[in-house]
Amino acid sequence: MNGWRTGTAGRASLRRLVQCGVVVGVLLLGVLLLLSLMAERSMQDATSAEARRSESLRLAYELRQTSDDLTRMARGYVATGQPRYLTWFQEILAIRDGTAPRPEGYDQIYWDFVTDTGVRPTPFGPPVSFATLAARAGFSTEELRLLASAKARSDALARIEEQAFAVVQAGGSTPGPAHDRATALVNGADYLHAKAQIMQPIGQVFTLVDDRTSRETALAAGRARDWSVGAIAVALLLLGGMAVFAAVTRRAVIGPVLNLDDATARIAEGDHDVRAPVGGVSEISALARRFNRMAERVRARTSELELLHRVAATAHQAPDLPAAPLTCRRRPARCSAWSAHTRAGRSATSTGARATSSSRRRSGTAVPRRSGI
């Protein structure tokens, strides 16, 4: 409670107590809100890292899939000589280079439906090259280099496939030496080795992307966890502060108020000796002291009134003074009783007068002088 403004007798002020409680509560709530926002932001970072991971792996898989699609179209054209395979082969290259419209959902199953039914499963979108998509996906420099290497090797393989197309177009679509040479170009050991050379950097990209995005996701999740732990700690601190504030308020405010209320009820029932305990914050302790001074004055005034009442009752019960001599002559025994009763009444009257004079002097009222007899 250091720093509270103190009132009477060095006690803490109620206003200062409330101000400190409100300020501390607002500060803790602000810190809790900030930590919660930071935890939420870290969770969003983790989600974004996971989304980048999915996008990067999707593009790497797309490069691998287009290479397989090119091989399938090349072999289909060499085997059958049907122009549609050549058309699809050239379209795949154009889509990858960004010179033809890119179908929506192109990274999903696409050419399997086209080769089976001839129907496009999704509409076309704007043309976008693979290099542009890779740059947008946030690949690292090493990953971009590997992707460029894989694309270059795929383009080189496409030139081998175009040589096979030239053989077919020159008359190698029918069985014979030319057809066998075209078939060897797209199925031979050199072709398969070139195919494997394409997949090698793509496989490295898969590994690098998985490691990088896993680290990013783990780091973001770790930060979110740390911020969440901090938020929980501040929340517990806030609850503890509320408990402390409630205990202090009960001891310094509610308890003294209840004591003062009990003392007020007892004095209203006629218990003039009751006093309120002085405690709590400065405002309530000052109120208790003023209550005790008031109760003391009420008790003193009540005692004076009771004394005056007894004096008046005694004077009212005294025998008639003019008839006293006659009564004394007729009944001497009663005269003796009357004399004793009269002396007692005068003594009580004198005592009441002195008490009234003393009360007036304490209250500042002038006491009238008695005239001499």
N, C-alpha and C positions, 0 to 999 in steps of 0.2 A: 504493500500500500504506500510505498515511498512515492512522493510527488503529489499526494493528495493535498488539497488546500485544507488546512486545519481550522477548526472553529474554537469554541470555548473549551478550555482545559486540554487543548492540543488534540481534540478528537477529529476524526476525518469528517469531511463535509459530505452530505448526501448527494449534492449536485456533482461534486467531484467524483464520487464513487460511481455514479451513473455514467458520467462522461468517460471515465477510464474504461468501464465495462463496454460501452458502445464503441469506443475507438479501437480497443483491442479486438473486439468481435468483428468489426468491419475490416480491420487489417488481416485477420486470419481468414476471413471469407474471401478477401481479395487474393491472398496468396493461394488459397485452395482453388479459386477459379483459374488463376494463372497456371498452376500446375496441371489442372484438368485440361486446359486448352493445349498446353505443351504435350501432354500425353496423347490427346486427340490428334495433334499435328504429327507426332511421331508415328501413330498408327496409320495415318494417311500416307506418310512417307513409305512405310512398309508395304502398304497396298499398292502405291505407285511403283515401288521397286519390283513387286511381284508382277504387276502389269507389264513393265518393261521387259521382265524376264520372259513372259509369255509371248510378247511381240517379237523379241529377238529370236527366240527359238522357232517361232512360226515362220519368220522370214528365212532362217537357215534351212528349215525343212522345205520351204517353198523352192529354194534354189536346188536342193537335192531332188525334189519332185519334178521340177521342169527338166532337169537333166535326164531323168528316167522317161519322162514323156517324149522328149526329143528322140531318145533311143528307140522307144516303141514306135513312133511315127516313121522314123528312118527305116527300121526293119520291116514295118508294114508296107511301105512303098516299094522297097527292094523286093519283097516277097511277092507282092501282088501287082505292082505297077499301077495301082489305082491313084489318080491324081489327088483325091481328097486327102490322102496321107501327107502328100507333099504340101498341100495348102495348109493343113493343120501344123505341120512342122514349121513352116515359115511364119505362121501366126504366133506360135509359141515364142519364137525368137523376137518378133516384133513387140509382143506384150512385155517381154522381159527388158527390152531396150527402151521402152516407153514411146514407141512410134505407132502403136495400135491401142485402141481402147482396152482398158483392163476390166475384165468381168468382176462383178461384185461377188465376194466370197470365193475369190480365185484360189485362196490357200486351202480350200476344202476340196472335196471330190468334184472334179469338173470334167476333165477330158475322158474319163471313163464313161460318163453319160453321153458325151458328144459322140465318141466313137461307136457307141452302141445304138443310139437312136438318131443321131444327127441333130438333136434339139439342144439348144443352149439352156442349161438349168437356171441360170441367173441372168439378169440384164447387164448391159455394159455400163461402165463408169468412165470417168475421164482417164486418159492415158497417163501412167506414172511409171517411171523406170524403176528397176530394182535398186539401182544405186541411190536414188532419191529416197526410197522407202528405208533402206539401210541407214542412211544418214539421219532420218527422222527417228529411228528406233533407239538411238543413243548407244550404238555399238562403240566399243573402245577402238583406239587406233590400230591395235594389233588384230582385233576382230575384223575390222574393215579391210585390213590388208589381206587377211586370209580369205574373206569373202570375194575380194577382187581377184585373188589368185584362182579361186575355184571357178569364178565366172570366165576368166581368161582361158582356163583349161577346157571349160565347157564349150566356149566359142571355137577353140582349136579342134575339139572333137567334132563340132558341127561342120567344120570345113572337110574333115574326113568323110562325114556322112554326105556332104554335097558332092564329093567325088563319086561316091557310090550312086548318087542320084544321076549324075552325068552318064555313068555307064549304063544305067537302066534306060535313060532317055535315048541313048545311042543304039538301043536295040537289045539290051540285056534283060528285058522283062520276061523273055521266054527261056526255057531251059537251054543251057549251053555254056561255053567257056566264059562269055561275058557276064552272064547271070551268076555263075559261080564266083567270078572275081568280085562282083558287087556284093554278093552275100558274104564273102570273106572279109571285105572291108568293114562291115558292120557286125561281124561276129568273131573275127580273128583275135589272136593273142594281143596284137598291138592295140586293137580297139578296146579290148577288156582292160588292158593295162592303163590306157588313157582314161578309161572310165573310173578306174580305181584311183587314179591321180586326182580326179575331180573330187571324189568323196573324202580324200584324206584331209584337205583343209576345212571342208565342211564339218567333219568329225571333230577337228580341233576347235572350231567355232562353237560347236555344241558344248564342249567341255569348258571353254573359257567363259561362255555366257552363263552356264550353270553355276560355275564357281563365283563369278563376279556378282551376279544377281542374288545368289544365296548369301554372300557376305553383306550386300546392301540391305537385304531383307532382315538378316539377323541383327545388324547394327541398328536399324530403325526400330525393330521390335525390342531390342535391349533398351534403347532410349525411352521408348513408350513404357516399358516395365519400370524403369527407374523413376520416371515422372509419376507413374501411378502409385508407386511406393511412397514417394514424397507427398502426393495428394492424400493418401491414406493416413500418413503420419500427421499432416496438418489437420485433417479431419478429427483424428483422435485428440490432438492438442486442443482443437476448438471445443470438443465435447468436454475435455478436462477443464478448460477455462470456464465453460458454462457451469460445470459442477462447482468449481471454486467460487464463482460469482454468486451462485445460488446459496452456497454455504455462508459466504460473507454477508450477503443480503439478509439471510435469516438471522444471523447473529447480531448484525449491526442495525437492522431496520425492523424486521418483522417481530423478533423477540421483544425488543424494548417497547414496540407499539402494543403488543399483546399485554405486556406487564402494565403499561399505562392504562390500557382499557380495563384491565382487571381492577386496578386501584380506583379508577373512576366509578366502576360499578359498586365496589364496596363502600366508597364514601357516600354514594347515592342511597345505599341501604342503611346509612346511619353509623357506619364504622368510621368515626372521626380520627382514630389513631393510625389509620393506614397511611403508608408512604410508598411512593413509586420508586423502584430501583433506578438509579441514575446510570445510564449506559447507552451504548450504541453511537450513532453518528452525532455530530455536534448539535444539529437541529433538534433531534429527539431528546438528547440529554439535557439541553437547555429547557425544553418543554417539561421534562420530568422535574427539574429543579423548580421551575415556576409553579408547577402543580403542587409540589411539596410545601412551598411557602404559602400558597393559597390554603392548602389543607391545614397548616398550622394556625393560620388566622381564623379559619372556620372553627377549629377546635377551641381556640381561646375565646372567640365570641360566643360560642355555644356554652362554654363554662360560665361566662359572665351572665348570660341570659338565664341559665339554670339557677345561679345564685340569686339573681334579682327575683326570679319566680318564687324561690323559697322565702325570701324576705317578705314579699308581698303576701304570701300565704300565712306567714307568721303574724304579720300585722293585722290581717283580716280576722284571725282567730283570737286576738286580744280582747278582754272585757271592756265595757263602756267605761271611760275614765270618770265622767261626772257622777256616775252612780256608785263609784268605788267607796267613798267615805261612808255613805249610808250602809252599804253592804258590810263594810268592816265593823260598823257599830253593832249591826244585828248579828253577823256571823263572823266572828274573829278568825275562825279556821279558814274560811274562803278568802278572807282578806290576805292572809299570808300566801295562799296559792296565787292570788291575783298579783301580788307584789313580785313574786318570783317570775311569773309569766311576763309581766311588764318589763322586768329587767332583761329577760331573754330576748324580747322583741326589740328593745332599744339596742342591745348588743348586735343583733342581726342587722338592724337598720344601719347602724354605724359601719358595720363591716361592708354592707352593700354599697354604702356611700363612698367608702374608701376605694372599693373595687371599681366603681363607676368613675371616680376621679382619676384613678390610675389608668383606666382604659382611655379616658379622654385625653390625658397627657400623652399617651402613646400615639393616639390618632391625631394629635395636634389641635384638639378642641379646647377652647378656654374654659376653665373651671370657675364658676361663679363663687364669689366669696360669701360666706355666711355672716350675717349681721350679728353683732354681739348682743347677748341677752343680759 
